[in-house]
Each structure stands twice: as C-alpha cells, then as structure tokens.
Amino acid sequence: MKILKLLFKLGQLNTSDVARRVGTNYEIALRHLALLDKEGVIQQRLSGKTRFFRLASTAKAKATIRLLDEWSQ
C-alpha cells in the first residue's frame, strides 16, 4: 500500500526512490514492484538502466486509484 500511495501521490518514481521513500532496500522494493506490475496495477518504463514505475491504466489500477482517492479524503 505504501508503494501504491507513493505512485498515486507523486506519479512516477524509479526503483531507488521507491525503496528510499518506503524505507526498504532496493531488492525488496523491486520484488514488490514486479508483483504489482505482474498484476497489472502498475507499469514500468525502462530508460537506460533505470526503471520508472507509475500506476497503469487497467481496470485494476483504476479501482486502486479510486480506493486511494477515497482513502486520502
């Protein structure tokens, strides 16, 4: 949920930024991001060696965005 909240609030982050902001190491953050990507909630873009993640435009992601929007109010 912390990762989803970050991406909802900030839009797009790379793996290192996610790890730092969530307070975990790079490998654990990447594992969670890969799972969210596999489930279709987020999507990644590769720029050189850097992976950027953002919320996807799938039905799951839209439901997640609605949930996060309600939660933040």
Secondary structure by P-SEA (a helix, b strand, c coil): caaaaaaaacccccaaaaaaaacccaaaaaaaaaaaaaaccbbbbbcccbbbbcccccaaaaaaaaaaaaaac
